[in-house]
Amino acid sequence: MANTPSMPEKPARFAAFEQKYKDVFESYEKMGTAVHQAGPIQKKTRELIKLGISAGAQKEGAVHSHTRKALEAGATKEEIRQVVLLTLPTLGMPSMMAAMTWIEDILSKS
């Protein structure tokens, strides 16, 4: 993922993993590419779906990552916030609020 001036850098721990375990990281990236190309869903929609999955799984790092990727794919801040709001009836207020906090970590920097 290329970083743009308005986008935060990828986390240092993730970059260190990528550097130390190049073969593993390349295999992971290749699998991700294959999954993304396996159907007709467009990139922005895929990233919003993955954001919702990440919020549901309560994975802070994944929420950060897919918020960045959704922005890069052209999603608006309002679309990203709505994805998290849509989790409220299923996940409940505390889980939705946690995810909202995590997306705001990224949105406030973009």
C-alpha positions as CSV (number, residue, x, y, z in Angstrom):
1,M,0.0,0.0,0.0
2,A,1.5,3.3,-1.1
3,N,1.3,6.1,1.5
4,T,0.1,9.5,0.3
5,P,0.9,12.7,2.1
6,S,-2.6,12.8,3.8
7,M,-2.4,9.1,4.8
8,P,-0.7,7.9,7.9
9,E,2.3,5.5,7.5
10,K,1.7,1.8,8.0
11,P,2.3,0.7,11.6
12,A,6.0,0.2,12.4
13,R,5.3,-3.4,13.7
14,F,3.6,-4.3,10.4
15,A,6.5,-2.9,8.4
16,A,9.0,-4.7,10.5
17,F,7.2,-8.0,10.0
18,E,7.1,-7.4,6.2
19,Q,10.9,-6.8,6.2
20,K,11.8,-9.7,8.5
21,Y,9.5,-12.3,6.9
22,K,9.5,-11.3,3.2
23,D,8.5,-14.7,1.8
24,V,5.6,-15.0,4.3
25,F,4.5,-11.5,3.6
26,E,4.6,-11.9,-0.2
27,S,2.6,-15.1,0.1
28,Y,0.0,-13.3,2.2
29,E,-0.2,-10.5,-0.3
30,K,-0.6,-12.9,-3.2
31,M,-3.4,-14.7,-1.4
32,G,-5.1,-11.3,-0.7
33,T,-4.8,-10.4,-4.4
34,A,-6.4,-13.7,-5.5
35,V,-9.3,-13.2,-3.0
36,H,-9.9,-9.7,-4.2
37,Q,-9.9,-10.8,-7.9
38,A,-12.2,-13.8,-7.3
39,G,-15.4,-11.9,-7.9
40,P,-17.0,-8.7,-9.3
41,I,-17.1,-6.5,-6.2
42,Q,-15.3,-3.2,-6.8
43,K,-12.4,-2.2,-4.6
44,K,-14.2,0.5,-2.6
45,T,-17.0,-1.8,-1.7
46,R,-14.6,-4.6,-0.8
47,E,-12.8,-2.3,1.6
48,L,-16.0,-1.2,3.2
49,I,-17.1,-4.8,3.6
50,K,-13.7,-5.7,5.1
51,L,-14.0,-2.7,7.5
52,G,-17.4,-4.0,8.7
53,I,-16.0,-7.5,9.2
54,S,-13.0,-6.1,11.1
55,A,-15.4,-4.0,13.3
56,G,-17.5,-7.1,14.0
57,A,-14.4,-9.1,14.9
58,Q,-13.3,-6.2,17.1
59,K,-9.8,-6.2,15.5
60,E,-8.4,-2.7,16.1
61,G,-5.5,-3.0,13.8
62,A,-7.7,-4.4,11.0
63,V,-10.2,-1.5,11.5
64,H,-7.3,1.0,11.2
65,S,-6.0,-0.8,8.1
66,H,-9.3,-1.1,6.3
67,T,-10.2,2.5,7.2
68,R,-7.0,3.6,5.4
69,K,-7.6,1.3,2.5
70,A,-11.2,2.4,2.2
71,L,-10.1,6.1,2.0
72,E,-7.5,5.2,-0.6
73,A,-10.2,3.4,-2.6
74,G,-12.3,6.5,-2.7
75,A,-14.7,6.0,0.3
76,T,-15.8,9.1,2.0
77,K,-15.5,9.7,5.8
78,E,-19.3,9.6,5.9
79,E,-19.4,6.2,4.2
80,I,-16.9,4.8,6.6
81,R,-18.8,6.1,9.6
82,Q,-22.0,4.6,8.2
83,V,-20.3,1.2,8.0
84,V,-19.5,1.4,11.7
85,L,-23.0,2.7,12.5
86,L,-24.5,-0.3,10.7
87,T,-22.8,-2.6,13.3
88,L,-24.8,-1.1,16.2
89,P,-27.9,-3.4,16.0
90,T,-25.8,-6.5,15.6
91,L,-22.8,-5.8,17.8
92,G,-24.3,-3.4,20.4
93,M,-23.3,0.0,21.6
94,P,-19.9,-0.8,23.3
95,S,-18.5,-2.7,20.3
96,M,-19.8,-0.1,17.8
97,M,-18.3,2.7,19.9
98,A,-14.9,0.9,20.1
99,A,-14.9,0.6,16.3
100,M,-16.0,4.2,15.9
101,T,-13.0,5.2,18.1
102,W,-10.7,3.2,15.9
103,I,-11.9,4.7,12.6
104,E,-11.6,8.2,14.1
105,D,-7.9,7.4,14.9
106,I,-7.4,7.3,11.1
107,L,-10.0,9.8,9.9
108,S,-8.8,12.5,12.2
109,K,-5.4,12.3,10.5
110,S,-6.7,12.4,6.9
